Amino acid sequence: MYEFHMPSLGADMEAGTLVEWLIKPGDEVQRGQVVAVVETQKGAVDVEIWEAGTVDKLVVVTGRKVPVGELLALLRTVGEPAAAAPETPKTPGTPHVATAPAITAAALPRAEAAAVSAVSARLRVSPSARKLAEELGVDIASVQAAEPGAVISRADVERAAQAKTLTPVAAKPAAPDWHAQMRMAIAAAMSRSKREIPHYYLATNIDVTAVSSWLETENLKRSVTERLLPVVPFMKAVALALREVPELNGFWIDGALRSSASVHLGMAIAMRGGGLVAPAIHDADRKSLDQLMADLRDLITRVRSGRLRSSEMSDPTVTFTSLGEQGVEGVFGVIYPPQVAIVGLGKITERPWVEGGAVVVRKVATATLAADHRASDGHRGGLFLAALDRLLQEPERLR
Amino acid sequence: MTLYNREQIQDIIFDALGAIAPEVEPAMIAPDRPLREQIDIDSFDFLNFIIRLHETLGIDIPEKDYAELLTLNSAVEYLVRRCAADQ
């Protein structure tokens, strides 16, 4: 019998509310299938299961707030008879949901628990629907879901808005709450990071002329819908460089580093109107630039108007933040526990650069690393930035 | 291809911006100031903006022309010109 537990969807999660079951007893499920919707402080998340089998029993009813790690459902694994076998602990072969950050939740301050219970009164609302309601001035509490028990969607909000057309906007209900939730989640994770993780910081200026011109030429050949964003080749280079310095890619758990063989690149993505999430692009080191662009597009779109999946929330092995967009030249990040490093990329600017004894104008970006000194040392961190520099000099090999 | 006047182009721009940044109030946009100073959009949003213009107007906007879309005024000028040239 496989036990399906409430996953930790990031270091800042202590509990989640089960909003919806997408399975029922007797259903066959596949590895990676989305089986439930859980409401967290960072919005509703599609929760995947990482075992195949037949649903035996749903232990938790919808609408309940469930602490991380609590049993949600029982699954008969493939080949297992209907009569329940002795319960086995989760196998190490299913790392996606259950493992890493689960223990971290216990260390979180109590204030967070209070914050979680505050939401329960108005659950079953997708974050984008909540935002839309705020925008349209619809009181979210008055919106009915399409069917009983279903999550209130954007369509439901739109229907409610039409019903009350021409009624002047009175209050802005959900907004302050939603922001408060998000800030609370970020506050908990970042405070814990600064309390527990001895950060060290490195920066280096990288000549990115080659990769910039390569991208310019490449995008010239592409129609507008196929263009690559400037950050995409950098994502690939960061992922490849991390392979060379595995101490920066993984988790610090129970006083020891657990390096990850896969590079799941957590992309820091700002949410409209404030807040941020850093969901994973899985196996970024093994994906083509086109695939990375497609994944990034999908991820940003879902961050801003849809739902993230549990594996994206729970298993980034490292975070990448590119604040260059806002004109920032360098960013020294705060590590998202239990990860051990965050890589930053600043704005690409034209700067004077000495080459062969002459001053030339080059496109330059400042790459930074904030890393956990328990897991690695500055020398290794320096090797990572050097590898990143080297990889960016041969953009045609990043494909 | 349709020939658009300035007002029509301006409406198309507002629609495209509104789809990306729903909080945007068209009346609040200062036409001669950079859009990105007034609207919180990043490079991903901007690419989607370009894609929407491409879908509505049927013109392909190369990266080297992105600078022409800096302000509302310059964007209207540019798109009117491009649409007319494609006739």
HADDOCK unambig.tbl for C-alpha pairs under 7 A between the chains (distance, minus, plus):
assign (segid A and resid 220 and name CA) (segid B and resid 62 and name CA) 6.98 0.50 0.50
assign (segid A and resid 224 and name CA) (segid B and resid 51 and name CA) 6.18 0.50 0.50
assign (segid A and resid 224 and name CA) (segid B and resid 60 and name CA) 6.47 0.50 0.50
assign (segid A and resid 225 and name CA) (segid B and resid 51 and name CA) 6.21 0.50 0.50
assign (segid A and resid 325 and name CA) (segid B and resid 42 and name CA) 6.38 0.50 0.50
assign (segid A and resid 325 and name CA) (segid B and resid 43 and name CA) 6.98 0.50 0.50
